[in-house]
Amino acid sequence: MPAARTSERRASARRPAWTSADGASRLVRGDQATLFPGLAADSIDCVWTDPPYFLSNGGTTCKAGRRASVDKGGWDRSQGIAADHAFNRAWLAECFRVLRPGGTLWVSGTHHVYLSVGMAMMELGFRLLNDIVWEKPNPPPNLGCRCFTHATEMILWAAKPGRGAAARHTFNYAEMKAENGDRQMKNVWRFTAPGADEKAHGKHPTQKPLALIERCLRASTAPGEHVLDPFAGSASTGVAALTVGRRFTGWEIDAGHARLAVRRLCEAERTQAERER
Ligand SMILES: C[S@@+](CC[C@H](N)C(=O)[O-])C[C@H]1O[C@@H](n2cnc3c(N)ncnc32)[C@H](O)[C@@H]1O
């Protein structure tokens, strides 16, 4: 294991960097591998996460019209196909353990990671429900001109199976249909990348749009249910969860990203409190 990952692991298991006023939601700076054992089995209603894609490997992309190297951080470097798959299997096995029967898991990714994630989900016994295609209307151009412009990400949605009616997964079908002009919602969703308003507290290199996560949570959970994100980044999952009235637990290994997450969570909590007043 590279030195960076080893020292990051030692920096784990701290008290929360942020806790909501009602004590029901928190963000902890630390390594998901050391934090998972502290969560009880069957205690989480939903996981929404955006794990490392393993794509910061010396390639280039187009940023603000210029060629730039893809370097999102040491956490995003591939350790080889077998090690990357073992990593995915390990955290997905923990998600399986902590999810209640009928609880669901959403995992976003590009082709660098979702094939491994999907394989691990099948190996672990998750029931795949949907592969949501997130279409980006404004993707960066493909400078290499050797393949099509990458304009999508995949979000795999899967359930932890269980017995009986209580273990049926939640799908708020009517709400999704109403949101889609009273027609069944398809699995192809169009959302722009987060704009300046969602980056007002700082930038995360792989920040996800709030509207996208909010839809997933509204579709698959009830108000007050508990959402986990083991790779929280700037806490987009947390902000979305608070906005739609769900509880949140998030973990983030990087100190800078965790500080950004705390700023965003504080603002989300304030906004929510004003809305309820
Ligand atoms: C793809 S980003 C998530 C971005 C997030 N969805 C957002 O909107 O900001 C993955 C995050 O996982 C964090 N991370 C990587 N390895 C981790 C680990 N072992 N434990 C906890 N967090 C980790 C990285 O620092 C990074 O911020």
The ligand as an ORCA input file, in Angstrom:
! r2SCAN-3c Opt
* xyz 0 1
  C     -15.510     11.035     -6.086
  S     -15.211     11.956     -4.632
  C     -16.824     12.286     -3.960
  C     -17.354     13.634     -4.360
  C     -18.711     13.936     -3.767
  N     -19.747     13.103     -4.361
  C     -19.085     15.406     -3.911
  O     -20.100     15.722     -4.561
  O     -18.348     16.235     -3.407
  C     -14.580     10.729     -3.577
  C     -14.139     11.256     -2.228
  O     -13.765     10.149     -1.417
  C     -12.684     10.531     -0.604
  N     -12.007      9.289     -0.188
  C     -11.133      8.545     -0.906
  N     -10.752      7.457     -0.214
  C     -11.428      7.502      0.966
  C     -11.484      6.651      2.108
  N     -10.735      5.543      2.164
  N     -12.297      6.997      3.139
  C     -13.051      8.134      3.093
  N     -13.028      8.995      2.044
  C     -12.238      8.672      0.986
  C     -11.843     11.455     -1.476
  O     -11.015     12.323     -0.712
  C     -12.922     12.190     -2.276
  O     -13.240     13.424     -1.688
*
